[in-house]
Amino acid sequence: MGEHPDAGEIEACAGSPAGGDEIPVDDVLQVDLLRERFGLDERNSATASRLIKEAVEEGAIVPVDEDAARKLMKYMPRWALESEKG
């Protein structure tokens, strides 16, 4: 991983169909969790928010509830949301 994670690395933090050490799909990604997984300081919440925004724009992750307040927003990898809809 480089200085900042890319959309694929953020998607992996939101869960992976392959398993491994990624977060289980039942868990959802939030800013605090992203900071923790990538070792970002608490004062770098803006960086984590920007990275999540970029991952959403690239289609790697999607909001669980698009109407949720920004601070309460949770995300899932696109493939997990699609598999839930079946």
N, C-alpha and C positions, 0 to 999 in steps of 0.2 A: 504494500500500500504506500502511496506517495504521501506528500505533505498533508493533503486533504483527500478524504475518500471520494470516489466517483460514484455515480448512480448505481452501478452494479454492486459496489461494496455496501452501499446503504441498503439496497434491496436484500442483500445477504443478511444484514442485521435484522431485517424484518421477518426473516424466516427463510427456509430453503426446502425445496421438495426432496433434496438429496440427504437432508439431515446434517450430520457432522456437529460442529460446535456452534452452529447458528442458533438463534433464538427460536423456540418452537413456534409454529404457525399460530397456535392459540394465543400467543402474546402479540401485542401490537406495538408499533414503533411510535415513540413520542420523543420530543426534543431531549428530555432528561436521559432517556435510555440511549439515544444516539451519542450524547456527550460521554456517557459512561463507557459505552462499547469502544469508542475511539479515543478515550483518555483526554477528552477536552475539558478544560477548566470550567467551573461554573460560570465564570465571567464571559465565557465564549458561547453563551446561548444563542447570540445573534449569528455566529458562524454555523452552529448546528441547524438553526432555522433556515439559513440560506441554503445549506446543503440539502435539507429536506425539500425545500422549494424546487431546487434544481432537479432532484430525483423525481418529483411529481411532474415537472415539465417534460422530462425525458420519458415518462411513462413507466419508470421502474417501480414506483409505489403509488398507491391511490388512497385518498382519505376514506376512512371507514364511514364517517358521517360528515358529508360536506357542509351541513348546517351547524356543526358544532362550533363553539367559540374557538378562536385561534389558539389560545393557550391550552385548550382541552382537546385539540385535534389529535386524532390517532390515525396511523397509517398501516397499510398491509401491502405486501408485494402484489403486483397486478395478477400474477398467476394464481395466488391463493384466493383472491376475490372471485376470479373467473371460475375456479373449481368449486367454490361454494354455490355459485349460481347454477352450476352443473349443466 
